[in-house]
Amino acid sequence: MNKESMYFLLAAAVLSVSITFTGCSKQKEEQVVEEKGSIEKMTDEAADKAVKKIRTPIDKAQGTSNLGDERLNEMDNALQKQ
C-alpha cells in the first residue's frame, strides 16, 4: 500500500466514526433537553418552597414590628391628649 491509499483509508475511518458518534449524540441531546426540563421544574419548585420558608418569618417579624409601632403611636397620642 502506498501513502495516499493509507491516508484515504484513515480519513474514511475517521469520518465514519465521527458520523456514527454524531448520530448517536443527537438522540442523547434530545434526552438531555427533556431531562433539563424536568430538572428545571424541580429546581423551580425547590426555589419556591425556599422563598416561602424564608419570607414567612420575615413577614411575621414585619407584622409584629408594625403592631409595636401602632401601639407606640397610640401611647404617644394618649399622652398628648392628657
N, C-alpha and C positions, 0 to 999 in steps of 0.2 A: 504494500500500500504506500502511496506517496503522501506527502504532507497535505496537499489540497483535499484529498478524499478524507483524510483523518480529521481535518478541520471541519469539513462539511458534516461528517457524522457527529462530531462533538457538538456543533451548532444545532443540528437537528435534535439531538438528545436533550440539550439544554432547553430548547424551545418546547419540545413535547412535555418535558417535566414541568416547566413553568406554566404551560397551558392547563395541565392537569391540576396543579395546585390552585390556579386562579379559578377554575371551575368549581372546585370544592369550597374555596373560601367565600364565594358568593352566597352559597347556602348558609354558611356559618354566619355571615354578616347579617342575613335576614333574621336568623335566630337571635343574634346579639341585639338587634334593634328591638325585637319583641321583648327580650329579657330586660333591656334598658327601660322599656315602657313599664313593665311590672315593678322593676326596681325603683323607678322614679315615683310610681304610685305609692309604694311602701315608704319611701323617703318623705314624700309629702304628708302622708298620714302621720308618720312619727313626728314630723316637724309641727304639725297642727296640735298634736297632743302635748308636745313640749311647750308650745306657746301658751296653750290653755293652762298648763300647770304652773307656768311662770307668771302669767298675768293674773290668775285668781288671787294669790296672796297680795300682789301689788294693788289690785283693785280694792281688796278688803282694807288694806292699810290706808289707801286714799280715802275710802269711805269713812273710816274711823277718824282720820285726820279732819275731814270735813265736819263730822259731828262735834269733834272737840272745838273746832273754830267757831261753830254755831253757838255752842254753849258759852264760850268766852265772850262772844258778841252779845248774847243775851244778858250775861252777868254785867258787862260794861253798860249796857242800856239800862239795866235795873239800877245800877249805882248812880248813873247820871240823873235818873228821874228823882232820886231821893234828895 
